[in-house]
Amino acid sequence: MYTPGEEIVQIVDEHNRELGALPRRLMREQCLIHRASYILVFNAAGELFVQKRTATKDVYPGYWDVAAGGVVLAGETYEQSAERELKEELGVGPVKLNFLFDQYYEDQENRVWGRIFTCVHDGPFVLQAEEVECGRFMLPRIALDYSKSEPVTPDGILLLQKFLTQEEAVAAVTE
């Protein structure tokens, strides 16, 4: 049986140094800093796969999410977490992961060091019923605009804004 609350999660400090490992449930209860992988999944047309989280998720339930991914388990690297999460959530793998950047995010519910990747996959997807209600491709700018009318994970919006800013900077240099 799927019991995410009992997954053993890597706990870190504000500098992303490993401190130990605890069950996910305790990490959430104590709002401890942990690690997570985030994967922006694009199709060949450059559209981003945006997914709706189930109402049973332990953080941001029912919100839209611009990234696949999840917590880094104890003894796992960010890359291993990203590969595992893609397979579990979307039925995708193996794919080439492209590292973008690391990001710290904090709010009242969530304190996390994230490593952000991209990959290209056109589908089909096999959505994990416990975590993903539905999903669809849309242009990244539209996904950003979507957050003005729909609840979207705040850590995801932050990373998408950063991604789009970097993308614009690269485009300006190469034009």
Backbone bond lengths (Angstrom), bond angles and torsions (degrees), N, CA, C in turn:
res aa  C-N    CA-C-N  psi(-1)  N-CA   C-N-CA  omega(-1)  CA-C   N-CA-C  phi
1 M - - - 1.455 - - 1.531 109.54 -
2 Y 1.313 116.64 142.73 1.462 123.78 -179.00 1.524 110.06 -77.54
3 T 1.345 117.24 114.43 1.462 121.44 178.73 1.527 109.60 -130.43
4 P 1.340 116.96 83.79 1.463 120.26 -176.90 1.521 113.65 -61.48
5 G 1.322 118.47 -28.58 1.454 121.10 -178.98 1.510 114.02 -63.68
6 E 1.326 116.54 -20.27 1.468 120.64 -179.02 1.528 113.08 -99.67
7 E 1.339 118.02 -1.63 1.467 119.92 174.38 1.525 108.63 -58.57
8 I 1.329 117.65 139.84 1.459 121.57 178.73 1.529 108.04 -90.42
9 V 1.337 115.38 117.12 1.458 123.78 -170.13 1.527 110.11 -106.28
10 Q 1.347 115.53 142.43 1.463 121.40 175.21 1.527 109.55 -72.48
11 I 1.330 116.93 124.28 1.466 122.94 177.73 1.528 107.80 -101.78
12 V 1.350 116.24 136.84 1.465 121.30 -178.65 1.529 109.45 -133.15
13 D 1.343 115.59 171.09 1.456 119.85 176.81 1.523 110.02 -98.38
14 E 1.331 116.47 -174.39 1.470 120.93 -176.68 1.528 113.16 -65.35
15 H 1.348 116.86 -13.43 1.465 121.30 177.17 1.535 111.86 -102.57
16 N 1.334 116.50 10.08 1.463 123.86 179.24 1.535 112.42 68.92
17 R 1.326 117.14 27.28 1.467 121.46 175.04 1.520 108.53 -91.49
18 E 1.324 116.28 135.07 1.468 121.36 -177.72 1.521 111.22 -65.50
19 L 1.343 115.60 132.77 1.461 122.41 178.54 1.517 112.47 -111.97
20 G 1.322 117.16 -28.31 1.452 120.92 -176.24 1.517 110.22 162.10
21 A 1.315 115.38 -161.73 1.459 120.94 -178.30 1.527 108.89 -143.77
22 L 1.327 115.11 141.59 1.467 121.85 -179.97 1.527 109.22 -143.19
23 P 1.334 116.75 161.35 1.467 118.29 172.33 1.538 110.20 -61.17
24 R 1.298 115.42 144.05 1.469 122.41 179.93 1.534 111.60 -51.50
25 R 1.318 116.73 -40.51 1.467 122.29 -179.39 1.532 110.39 -56.56
26 L 1.330 117.71 -45.05 1.467 121.27 179.52 1.523 111.41 -69.88
27 M 1.328 116.20 -38.24 1.466 120.23 176.92 1.521 109.88 -57.53
28 R 1.341 117.14 -44.62 1.470 121.40 179.64 1.535 110.89 -68.40
29 E 1.335 116.89 -45.24 1.470 120.82 -178.44 1.531 111.29 -59.02
30 Q 1.343 116.45 -39.22 1.464 121.38 -176.22 1.534 112.82 -96.64
31 C 1.327 116.36 0.70 1.463 122.91 -178.83 1.535 111.07 49.40
32 L 1.335 114.84 52.01 1.462 121.29 -179.36 1.528 110.60 -84.01
33 I 1.314 115.47 151.66 1.462 120.44 177.46 1.521 108.55 -73.14
34 H 1.303 115.75 132.45 1.460 122.46 -179.30 1.523 108.76 -138.52
35 R 1.305 116.08 -179.67 1.464 121.86 178.50 1.525 109.40 -110.22
36 A 1.332 114.20 152.60 1.463 120.03 175.88 1.521 109.34 -148.72
37 S 1.305 114.53 151.49 1.471 120.61 173.25 1.523 107.53 -102.20
38 Y 1.325 115.66 143.70 1.465 123.21 177.87 1.523 106.90 -129.80
39 I 1.308 117.23 127.95 1.458 120.68 179.37 1.516 109.37 -124.29
40 L 1.339 115.87 117.58 1.459 121.48 172.83 1.523 106.14 -83.14
41 V 1.320 116.52 114.77 1.466 122.51 -176.21 1.529 108.23 -99.66
42 F 1.319 115.51 114.01 1.462 121.82 179.69 1.517 110.06 -107.28
43 N 1.326 116.49 152.09 1.461 120.12 169.73 1.533 108.29 -93.74
44 A 1.313 116.91 177.12 1.469 121.39 -177.72 1.526 112.24 -63.37
45 A 1.326 117.68 -21.52 1.470 121.97 179.01 1.529 112.73 -85.00
46 G 1.343 117.22 -0.85 1.454 120.82 179.35 1.518 114.86 85.77
47 E 1.333 116.56 11.27 1.459 120.45 177.08 1.529 109.44 -86.61
48 L 1.322 115.62 149.13 1.459 123.66 -177.72 1.524 110.12 -97.67
49 F 1.335 116.76 136.04 1.460 120.47 175.71 1.523 108.43 -82.65
50 V 1.324 116.22 118.80 1.463 123.24 -179.83 1.524 106.84 -111.79
51 Q 1.334 115.41 131.64 1.461 119.51 -175.38 1.519 111.27 -121.68
52 K 1.326 115.69 149.63 1.466 120.96 176.63 1.525 108.49 -97.76
53 R 1.321 114.99 124.44 1.458 121.58 179.13 1.531 109.65 -72.45
54 T 1.316 117.29 147.48 1.457 120.70 178.15 1.536 110.36 -69.37
55 A 1.306 115.56 161.12 1.469 121.83 179.38 1.525 112.11 -70.56
56 T 1.325 117.75 -9.67 1.467 121.01 -178.52 1.530 113.11 -98.08
57 K 1.325 118.43 1.72 1.470 121.07 178.63 1.524 109.95 -61.93
58 D 1.333 117.32 148.38 1.461 121.23 -176.26 1.524 113.74 -79.41
59 V 1.313 117.97 -15.18 1.453 121.61 175.23 1.528 107.74 -142.84
60 Y 1.323 116.47 137.25 1.461 123.99 -177.52 1.533 112.71 53.84
61 P 1.344 117.94 49.26 1.473 119.58 179.64 1.521 111.72 -63.60
62 G 1.330 115.61 137.10 1.457 121.90 178.03 1.521 114.63 76.43
63 Y 1.301 117.50 1.27 1.462 120.67 179.01 1.530 110.40 -81.41
64 W 1.324 115.77 156.85 1.459 121.41 169.62 1.518 107.98 -80.69
65 D 1.321 116.55 148.67 1.464 122.13 -177.88 1.516 108.72 -133.68
66 V 1.323 116.02 131.54 1.466 120.64 -178.96 1.525 112.17 -84.93
67 A 1.336 116.72 -7.33 1.463 120.31 -176.92 1.520 110.89 -131.60
68 A 1.306 115.37 144.23 1.458 120.54 165.33 1.525 105.55 -80.58
69 G 1.310 117.35 165.37 1.455 119.03 176.61 1.502 112.02 137.22
70 G 1.334 114.31 -170.24 1.451 119.41 -178.80 1.506 111.81 171.57
71 V 1.322 115.16 -171.25 1.457 121.22 -175.91 1.526 111.59 -64.67
72 V 1.331 114.47 147.33 1.464 121.65 173.89 1.523 106.55 -85.62
73 L 1.308 115.44 124.31 1.458 120.60 179.48 1.526 110.57 -78.26
74 A 1.320 116.58 158.24 1.462 121.58 177.63 1.527 109.24 -56.44
75 G 1.337 116.38 134.06 1.457 121.44 178.73 1.518 114.27 81.10
76 E 1.312 117.33 4.86 1.463 122.58 -175.94 1.530 109.45 -109.95
77 T 1.326 117.28 144.42 1.458 121.03 173.09 1.525 108.95 -85.35
78 Y 1.325 116.22 167.00 1.463 119.92 174.52 1.531 110.41 -58.26
79 E 1.335 116.19 -42.43 1.466 120.45 -178.01 1.523 111.29 -64.14
80 Q 1.329 116.87 -43.08 1.464 120.36 177.93 1.527 110.72 -63.20
81 S 1.330 116.03 -40.67 1.463 120.11 176.83 1.524 110.91 -60.98
82 A 1.334 116.34 -45.74 1.470 120.48 -179.70 1.525 111.02 -60.01
83 E 1.324 116.92 -45.46 1.475 120.46 179.43 1.520 111.06 -63.36
84 R 1.337 116.90 -43.69 1.469 121.29 -180.00 1.531 110.88 -64.18
85 E 1.332 116.33 -45.77 1.463 120.38 -177.93 1.529 112.17 -65.24
86 L 1.326 117.31 -40.23 1.473 119.77 176.77 1.526 110.71 -59.55
87 K 1.335 115.78 -43.20 1.467 120.45 -179.42 1.529 110.39 -66.41
88 E 1.359 116.85 -45.59 1.463 120.55 -177.45 1.527 112.24 -68.23
89 E 1.321 117.66 -50.17 1.466 121.45 -173.02 1.516 114.16 -75.83
90 L 1.348 115.39 -41.73 1.473 119.33 -171.50 1.519 114.27 -118.59
91 G 1.330 117.67 -6.01 1.458 120.35 -177.21 1.520 112.58 70.20
92 V 1.335 116.61 28.81 1.469 122.39 -175.45 1.522 110.29 -107.48
93 G 1.316 115.44 134.36 1.464 119.37 172.32 1.497 111.12 152.05
94 P 1.301 115.58 158.68 1.461 125.84 -11.50 1.538 110.84 -77.22
95 V 1.335 115.37 148.51 1.463 122.14 176.67 1.529 108.31 -135.78
96 K 1.316 115.28 161.05 1.460 120.14 176.64 1.524 108.49 -79.04
97 L 1.326 115.50 123.74 1.462 121.48 176.98 1.521 109.10 -97.07
98 N 1.314 116.56 134.00 1.462 121.88 177.00 1.524 108.49 -111.50
99 F 1.335 116.25 119.44 1.464 121.43 179.47 1.523 110.08 -70.79
100 L 1.338 116.71 134.80 1.457 121.83 176.70 1.523 111.89 -107.06
101 F 1.343 116.31 -62.79 1.461 121.25 -177.15 1.522 109.72 -168.84
102 D 1.337 115.32 167.40 1.462 122.00 171.38 1.526 107.37 -101.60
103 Q 1.322 116.11 151.46 1.459 120.81 -177.63 1.524 109.67 -146.61
104 Y 1.323 115.86 136.27 1.465 120.21 171.41 1.522 107.30 -99.87
105 Y 1.329 115.43 137.09 1.462 120.97 177.71 1.528 108.51 -135.09
106 E 1.337 115.35 141.38 1.457 119.60 177.99 1.518 110.63 -146.14
107 D 1.340 115.81 134.07 1.455 122.91 168.32 1.523 107.17 -144.93
108 Q 1.324 117.85 -169.09 1.470 120.39 -176.32 1.522 113.13 -65.89
109 E 1.332 117.37 -24.90 1.466 121.49 -176.52 1.525 114.46 -103.55
110 N 1.317 117.30 -17.08 1.455 119.62 -164.61 1.521 110.99 -148.51
111 R 1.336 116.45 127.58 1.469 122.28 172.52 1.525 106.34 -129.72
112 V 1.339 115.82 115.16 1.464 118.57 -167.64 1.526 112.56 -148.00
113 W 1.327 114.98 138.34 1.458 122.34 167.31 1.525 106.34 -96.19
114 G 1.308 116.30 116.38 1.457 120.38 -179.07 1.507 112.52 -110.15
115 R 1.304 115.59 145.88 1.465 121.92 170.47 1.518 105.99 -112.40
116 I 1.326 114.84 125.32 1.453 120.85 -172.63 1.525 109.99 -104.44
117 F 1.325 115.10 131.35 1.461 123.98 179.14 1.525 108.92 -126.47
118 T 1.328 114.94 164.53 1.462 120.92 166.95 1.521 107.62 -124.22
119 C 1.318 115.00 160.03 1.462 121.57 169.71 1.527 107.03 -153.10
120 V 1.317 115.18 165.86 1.461 121.21 177.78 1.524 108.00 -117.32
121 H 1.327 115.07 127.02 1.467 121.24 176.74 1.519 107.49 -156.95
122 D 1.311 116.38 126.09 1.465 121.53 -178.03 1.525 113.73 -89.03
123 G 1.330 117.03 -1.32 1.459 119.46 -174.99 1.512 109.09 93.15
124 P 1.292 117.14 -177.91 1.454 126.60 2.01 1.533 111.52 -72.05
125 F 1.319 115.26 163.67 1.449 122.27 178.77 1.520 109.56 -112.99
126 V 1.325 115.52 149.35 1.461 122.18 171.12 1.524 104.99 -114.85
127 L 1.334 116.50 100.87 1.465 121.64 -173.98 1.526 111.30 -77.17
128 Q 1.328 115.43 134.37 1.462 121.67 177.76 1.527 108.87 -74.17
129 A 1.326 116.26 113.14 1.468 121.63 -172.40 1.524 113.23 -58.48
130 E 1.327 118.09 -31.59 1.465 120.95 -178.48 1.530 112.42 -72.96
131 E 1.343 117.40 -20.74 1.463 119.75 -172.48 1.524 114.83 -121.29
132 V 1.330 117.29 -30.81 1.465 120.40 -173.02 1.527 109.59 -122.75
133 E 1.336 115.33 119.10 1.468 120.72 -179.96 1.526 111.25 -78.37
134 C 1.345 116.05 -44.32 1.455 121.30 -179.74 1.525 108.16 -167.44
135 G 1.307 116.45 175.60 1.459 119.49 178.28 1.516 110.89 -165.45
136 R 1.338 115.15 164.27 1.464 120.05 178.16 1.524 109.05 -161.54
137 F 1.316 114.53 158.68 1.457 121.10 176.88 1.521 109.91 -86.14
138 M 1.337 116.01 142.53 1.461 122.02 172.92 1.525 108.38 -154.45
139 L 1.301 116.87 159.50 1.453 120.37 176.76 1.527 109.52 -63.16
140 P 1.336 118.12 143.02 1.467 120.48 -177.60 1.528 113.80 -54.39
141 R 1.331 117.98 -40.33 1.476 120.53 179.45 1.531 111.09 -64.74
142 I 1.316 116.93 -34.93 1.470 120.69 177.98 1.530 109.71 -69.14
143 A 1.333 116.34 -37.89 1.466 120.06 176.47 1.525 110.09 -61.33
144 L 1.316 116.77 -39.61 1.461 121.20 177.64 1.532 110.46 -64.75
145 D 1.325 116.90 -44.88 1.466 121.29 177.79 1.533 111.70 -63.67
146 Y 1.328 116.21 -33.56 1.462 122.62 179.79 1.520 110.85 -54.66
147 S 1.354 115.75 -33.15 1.461 120.52 -176.71 1.523 112.55 -68.01
148 K 1.316 117.50 -11.60 1.472 120.59 178.22 1.528 111.82 -79.61
149 S 1.340 116.49 -20.73 1.463 119.82 -177.27 1.531 113.60 -121.46
150 E 1.321 117.60 -13.29 1.466 122.42 -177.70 1.528 109.03 -129.63
151 P 1.335 117.92 151.37 1.461 118.58 175.18 1.539 109.76 -70.92
152 V 1.324 116.01 123.25 1.468 122.98 178.80 1.519 106.87 -126.45
153 T 1.322 117.38 140.88 1.461 120.04 -177.74 1.528 110.19 -53.51
154 P 1.333 117.46 128.60 1.468 119.65 -176.04 1.529 113.62 -66.70
155 D 1.328 117.66 -33.77 1.463 119.17 176.98 1.528 110.28 -67.97
156 G 1.319 117.12 -35.07 1.459 121.55 177.09 1.522 112.06 -66.77
157 I 1.328 117.34 -41.62 1.470 120.86 178.57 1.523 109.93 -63.03
158 L 1.334 116.65 -41.99 1.463 120.61 178.93 1.528 110.98 -59.95
159 L 1.320 117.20 -46.29 1.464 119.09 -178.68 1.524 111.32 -69.70
160 L 1.329 117.93 -34.46 1.462 120.16 177.71 1.528 110.56 -66.43
161 Q 1.326 117.66 -40.89 1.470 120.70 176.34 1.531 110.54 -60.42
162 K 1.318 116.11 -44.71 1.466 120.41 179.65 1.531 110.36 -63.67
163 F 1.336 116.77 -43.21 1.464 121.19 178.14 1.527 111.05 -59.50
164 L 1.322 117.15 -46.93 1.463 120.75 -178.23 1.529 111.21 -66.13
165 T 1.317 117.92 -36.24 1.469 121.71 176.79 1.525 110.00 -63.97
166 Q 1.335 116.93 -44.64 1.472 120.52 178.66 1.523 110.86 -64.93
167 E 1.329 116.10 -40.92 1.464 121.04 179.99 1.531 110.27 -61.68
168 E 1.333 116.29 -41.86 1.465 120.44 178.24 1.524 111.29 -65.97
169 A 1.337 117.42 -38.01 1.458 121.23 179.07 1.529 111.03 -64.63
170 V 1.324 116.29 -41.92 1.470 120.47 177.78 1.513 110.21 -65.21
171 A 1.329 117.22 -42.46 1.464 121.05 -179.98 1.538 110.56 -62.84
172 A 1.332 117.26 -39.17 1.453 120.99 -179.57 1.529 111.88 -66.14
173 V 1.313 116.80 -35.35 1.469 121.89 179.80 1.526 110.78 -73.34
174 T 1.330 117.23 -35.79 1.459 120.91 -174.90 1.525 113.61 -89.04
175 E 1.322 118.20 -4.03 1.468 120.05 -179.20 1.509 110.98 -82.31
